[in-house]
């Protein structure tokens, strides 16, 4: 991309669905985004348009003039939804949150269907591999696991980055809940394994997206 998107294109990109990147606009507007490599037209009916990886990068970077946000435990998705990685303030636990999480998980399954070879939904897709912490946290939250609050002693899961490029760490002080997290991730297409921290003796999971 040699120049930034126009104001109209920027609004369309920012309004894309948080997880799937599905776009809404006129045929002319969407075709212009396709021409610039920021969107693609799905080959199957209803032939919706979706952000490409380049389009996702534009959206996540924010407007050029915007100040960089302060780092946080849970980077928010454009559009307002962010899976809870554990450690953040609660965003509410009522029916509205449950609907948001369910919708985000269904959208992620649809993204798998559209982008994985053969339309496979039983393993993570490219978006998940590029957003490991958020993807693993969404799988856990969608399955009903409780994220940790700001105070670690109260329990709940925490998903964190690791030095390994394709793995996240999942911490959960309750051994039974930790095993439950492992089973949820396994069903969601991840490969979890349990380990012991040599310093603290804490048991934790390492989880990587399954490739086949």
Protein Blocks (a to p, Z undefined) as FASTA:
>chain_A
ZZdcdfklmmmmmmpcfklopacddfklmmmmmmnopaccdfbdehiacddfklmmmmmn
opfklccddddfbdcdehhiacdebhiacebjafklmmmmmmmmmmmmmmmmmmmghhia
kbccfklmmmmmlmmmmmmmmnopacddfblkngpadddddfbfkbccdddfblklmmmm
mmmmmmnopacdddddfklopacddddddfZZ
